[in-house]
Amino acid sequence: MRKLSFCLFFLISSTAMAQQTDTLFLKKLMQDKPELFAGILNHPNKNEVQIMYTQVNRDANNKPSFKSFSYNLNPTRYFYPASTVKLAGVIFALEKVNELKNKGLTANLTMLTDSSFKGQTKVLKDESAANGKPSLAHYIKKVLLTSDNDAFNRLFEFIGRAEINAKLKKYGMTESRILNRLAIGDAGEAAKNTNPIDFYNGDQLVYHQPAQYDAKEYPLTLTNLIVGVGYMDSKEQLVNKPYSFENKNVFTIADQQSLMKRLMMPEAYKAKDRFNLTPEDYKLIYTYMSKLPTESDYPKYDAKEFWPTYAKMLYYGREKNAVIDPNIRIFNKYGDSYGFIIDNAYFVDFKNKVEFFLTAVVQSNEDGIYNDGKYEYETVCYPFMKNLGKSIYEYELNRNKKQLPKLDQFKMDYK
């Protein structure tokens, strides 16, 4: 009996060790390029850097398996996730549609948002849509193309705060929470109340969702919540006190990449653990995650405001004149706020048969003042993201693979 117990312990321990994330590779990769990364390596906590890189290895049937590497990963050290939470909103909104299909709901129905609580706003039209009407599908396009804040808020209101956080837990993202709408100062009771919504097919009401209230709290044990030396308040006045990130959204780097892997490679998961999405849902998400703003007609964007690489922080660094590699598509969701730049991405190079996942956060706020719009994005954050993405891509170009991936499922029609 003792021998059997020892064998079981050894087997469990060996499996756990085999699944541990490598914490040395990324550090060495950056140390080998001091001209690109010395500043960040010297101040990883000052710049709030966390990185997770996952290799994809295919078997003879093209089924993927993963090997992950991390740098400075710490799920309890807070960083503001900004717009990266929107990808969860996209997925959970489409899941809810599928759960309500017996009510006649689809993502393309006209979606009219009403108001029933202080501060809430209505939406009755959307001039950026081909038919001038708002819909879940069109909100999703705007979220994925240019990270539209209002579009995400409408998804948040449709899903409901309680369901969003229940879904995070269901899919194992237990170190994260999504509590607030974005860019409207949403907090407290306002965040707990979501709008009534009606869905129409022409003039026919198909589904009515009443206003929702979420009384739950979602406590997490976190550090680094009180930061800086001051902040600008809602009246643009400087407050000489540290800024607090308490009761804001949390989306850890590991949870972000977990979401992305499950989204891009559902076949790597058991059927019961996959998102409840249809082939059409996957096509919608994949297309608009990887589509460039300048390739979109509805919505149509001004190329001066939303240039091709606007949303592609990793690899392109948001350079307006970057030369786009036609063989590479980046399926991602970025975020930028309070000096933080975050990007959660899956890379594909169709020509060279390269694929990998890369998720990272970096911050620069030299004066320690929050909400003043003065951050070192151009000199610190964007270059770091660009150099990191390119360095991992260059490594992947030369990495030996037993089986080259078949990537046709990620070739989208961008016309």
Number of C-alpha atoms within 10 A of each C-alpha: 6 7 8 9 10 11 12 12 12 12 12 12 12 11 11 10 10 11 12 11 15 15 16 12 14 19 16 11 15 18 14 12 12 12 9 17 18 14 13 20 16 10 11 16 14 14 21 21 25 23 24 24 26 20 19 19 18 17 13 10 9 14 14 17 15 15 15 17 19 23 20 16 18 16 19 15 15 20 27 23 27 21 24 24 22 28 25 23 24 24 22 24 25 25 18 18 20 19 13 13 11 9 12 14 18 21 20 15 21 26 26 19 21 18 15 15 14 9 10 16 12 14 15 12 16 16 11 16 19 13 11 12 18 25 23 24 22 21 25 28 24 25 25 29 25 20 22 17 17 17 22 26 21 28 24 27 22 28 21 24 24 18 16 21 19 13 18 20 14 11 15 13 19 16 19 25 25 22 24 20 25 20 12 12 12 16 14 11 13 16 19 21 20 27 22 19 20 17 25 19 15 9 8 8 12 16 17 14 12 14 17 18 16 15 10 10 11 12 11 14 9 15 13 13 17 13 15 17 14 19 21 17 13 9 6 10 10 15 14 12 14 16 20 15 15 15 17 17 22 25 24 29 28 22 20 24 22 15 20 23 20 16 19 17 14 16 14 15 14 8 10 7 13 15 19 16 19 12 7 9 18 16 17 16 22 21 20 23 25 25 25 22 25 18 16 16 12 15 19 15 17 9 13 9 10 17 19 21 22 20 26 25 30 29 23 23 24 21 18 15 10 13 10 11 8 9 11 17 22 24 23 27 29 27 20 21 17 19 24 23 29 31 27 27 27 23 20 21 18 18 10 14 17 23 23 21 25 26 28 30 26 26 27 22 19 13 12 18 24 24 18 16 12 15 22 16 20 13 10 17 25 23 21 26 25 19 19 25 23 16 17 18 20 12 10 17 14 10 10 8 14 9 13 16 21 14 15 8 9 17 14 15 8 11 7
